[in-house]
Each structure stands twice: as C-alpha cells, then as structure tokens.
Amino acid sequence: MNADSIASYIEILAVYSQTYPLIFLFLVLFFMAVESSFIPFPSEVVMIPAGFLVARHEMITSSHAADLLIIIVVGLMGSMLGAYLNYWLSARFGRPFLYKYGKYFFLKPAVIARSEEIFNLYGEVATFVCRLLPAIRQLISIPAGLSKMNFFRFSLFTGLGAGIWVAILAGVGYYFGRISGDIGYADLIKRCSEAINRHYIWILAGLVLFVVVYIYCHKKIMASNLSGKI
C-alpha cells in the first residue's frame, strides 16, 4: 500500500473525526475488524492517525485522555470482531475447505500451514504472542479455530495481545500529535512506525517474559493438580 492510498484512508477518518465522532468511532471499529480478519490491511493506518487526531481535537468528550481510552477500546473491539470471524470460519468450515478455497480470500495454503505450525509448536499462548508480531498477527486465529481452542481462553489471550498492540499504536500516534506541528498523514505513519520499530526489542522482551511466567505457572498448577489426585 503506497503513501497516497494510506493518506486517502486517513483523510476519511480526519473528515469525520470532529463533525461526526460516532461515525469516526464506527470507521475505527470497521477498519480494525478488517485488519484483524483474513483481509490484508495494516493496523498502523488506522490506530496511529486515530491517536493523533485525539491529541489534536476534543472529539468525543472534553478530555483528551478519555478520548484516547475510548479509541483504544473501540480499536480492541474491532480487533476482536475480526479475530472472532477467523475463528468462527475456521471452526465452521474446517481445514479441507480453507486449504482448497482459502486462496480466493487472501489465504494461501502455505500461509495457513505456517500459522498451524506455529500454533502447534507453542500452543494456546501463541494467540497472545502472535498478536504482537507482524505477518502472523491476524492469521493465528485460524489454527485456533481449527483446533477448537477453548473460546474463553482464545478471547482472553487474543484480547490481551490485541489490546497491547492497539494501545501502542494509538499511544504513539497521540504522542506525535502532542509534540509535532503540521505533518502529513503518510509521513505521520512512517515516523510513528519507525519509532515503534526502534523500540520493538522491548515488546519482544515483554513477550518472552510473559511466556516464561505463563509456562512456569502452568507447570506449577499442573503439578499441584497431579499431587492432589495422588
């Protein structure tokens, strides 16, 4: 997606952000649902400008902080809707259908196989970790649906990962909105994405810590359950 295409999407958000805040929220919800589904669409195009606009204007409430929180919640809701769509389609139609017809919906067999490989290798926690990783972010919901992963656990892990990612994007956009002067939307996305990439190591470190703690707690709980049965 080139800069002109990005700018055209963001201009839609900008036009409706002040005059029609509810439509603005709907657009954020809609585009984030699209981003989180099987349709290739970058979340940076939506959440970074949304955070930027919140910093520049009082659109929803009289508080910039409250508006930012609302934007993050709406973005998370959109992410969950897209993830639920992937989960439901995978659970409903199954592996043969996806491998045969997925290519007509931007899902190549090699991509599906790779997402299944990652899910089988790392288990349910992959639905959290992969929400913070490029390329696989949207697709990890597919093997979760194919394996009939517990829906509550799927929602929990997906919500945690998606929530963190949405908050990072909106927060960076908000920060640039407070410190920068006149800036084009395409340039905004580029500068914010570069800032996130420079500090991505901290996101990865957080993911590693979460996985280590999760595995440790899981083993302790399993060991406790086994000892209780003996």
N, C-alpha and C positions, 0 to 999 in steps of 0.2 A: 504494500500500500504506500503510495507516494505522498509527498507533503501536501499536494493540492487536495487529494482525497481526504486526508486527515483533517485539513482545515475546513473542508465542506461539512463534515460531520460535526465538528466543534462549533461551527457557526450556528448550526441548528440549536445546540444547547445554549449558546450565548443569547440568541434572539429570544428564546422562551424563558430564560432564567429569571429575569426580573418582572416581565409583564405577566407571565403565566407560570408561577412557580410549581403548581401541581402538574402541569404538562412537562415542565423541566424534570420533575421527580419521576414521572412516568417514563420519559426518554432514558433517564439513567437506569431505571429498572429494566426497561426493554433491552437496551443495548448490552447491559451486563448479563442478562439472561441469554442473549445471543452469543456473547463471548464465552459463556460457561458451557454452552452446548457444543455440538459437533461442528458448528459453523465457524470457520477461522475468522476471528475478529479480535484485535488486541484490546485488552482492558485498559491499557495506558491511554488510549484515545478517549476513553470516557471519564475515568475517575480522576486523572490528573487535571484536566480542564474543569471538572466539577468542583474539585477542591480550590482551584484557582479562582473560579467565579464566586464561590462562597466567601473567599477572603476579600474580594473587591466590592461585593454588594450585600446588602441585607435583603435576602430574597424570601425567606420562609418565616423567620422570626426576627426579633430585634437583636438577636445575639449571633455573632459570627461563630462562636464555639458551638452553640446549639445547632446552627445550620450545618456545620461540619459533621456533627454527630448524626444528624438526620440523613445527610448524604451517604455516610458510611453505612448506616443501617439499610438504606434503600439499595445501595450497591451490593451489599451482602445478600439481601433478599433476591435480587436479580441473579446473583451467582448461584444461589441455592436452587432457584427455579430451573436454570439451565442444567445444573447437576442432576436434579431430580428427573428431568426429561431424559438425559442419557441413561440414568439408572433404570428408569421405567422401560424405555425402549429395549435395552439390553436384556432385562429380566423377562420382558413380554415376548420378544421375538427370538431371542437366543442366538447362539454362536453361528450356526449354519446360515441364518438369514443375514447377519452382519457381514460375514466373510463373503457372501455372494453378492449382496446388494449395497453394502456399505460404501463402495467406491463411487456410487452415484450421489452420495451425501457427504463427500469430503473425507470418507473413512476408508483409506486403503488397507488391504489385508495386512501388509507389513506393519502399519501403524497400530492396528488392533492387536496384532501378535506381540508387538513390543510392550504395549500397555499391560497386556495379560502377563507377560514375563516379569515385569516389574512388580505387579500386584502379587503374583505367586511367590516371588522371591522375598518380598518384605512384608507381606501380609496386609492386614487392615490399616495399619499405621501409614501405609503408602498413600491412602486417601487424604491424609493430612499433609504429609511431606510434599507430595507432588503438586498440591495446590500452590506451592510457593516456587515451583520450578517451571521454566519456560518449556514450550513444546508439548509436554505431557500434562500440563495443568488441567485442561478441560477433559482429556481423554481417560484419566484414571477412574472416572465414574463408570466407564463402560465395563471393565472387568469386575468392578464391584457389583454391578447389576447382573452380570453373567454368573457370578458365584453366589448370587442371592445373599449378599452380605446383610447382616442384621441392619434393618433400616434405621433404628435409633443410633447405632454406632456409626453408620455411614453419615447420618446427619450431623452427629457431634464432630467427627473428625473433619468432614468437609467444611462445616461451618467455622471451625477453628482456623483451618488453613486459609479459606477464602476470606474470612474476616480480617486476618492479619494482613493479607496481600492488599485488600481493598483499603484498609486503614493506611498502609504505607503509601499507596498511590495518591489517595486523597490528601494525606498529610503533607506529602512533598509538594503537591500542587498548591495547597494552602500556603505553605511556607514561601514558595516563589511568588505567590500572589501578594504577600505582605511585603516582600523585600524588593521586588523588581518594578521597574517603570513600565513604559509601553513595550509590549513584547507580542510578537505574532504567535498564534496558537501552535503552528507547526514547530516553531523554534522553542516554544514552551515545552512541548512533549519531548523534543530532542534533549534539551538541557536537563529536564527532570529525569528522563531515562538514564542519561549519563551519570547523574548524581546517584541514582539507585544502584547502578552497576558498580560504581566506585566503592560503595559500602555493602555490596552483596555478600561479602565474606561474613559479615555479622549475621545476616539472615541464615546463611549456611551453618554457622556456629550454633545458632539457636536451634536449628533443626536437629543437628547432631545431639545437642543436649537433651532435647525433648525425646528423641528416640531412645537414648541411653536410659533416661529416667523411666520411660514407658516400659521398656524391656525389663528393667530391674523390678519395678513394681508388679508387673505381670507375673514374673517368676516367683516373687515373694507371695503373691496371692495364690498362685497355683500350688506352691509348696505348702502353704497354710491349709488349703482345701484338702490336699492329699493326706497331710498329717492328721487332719480332723477325722478322716474316714478310717484311719488305721486303728 
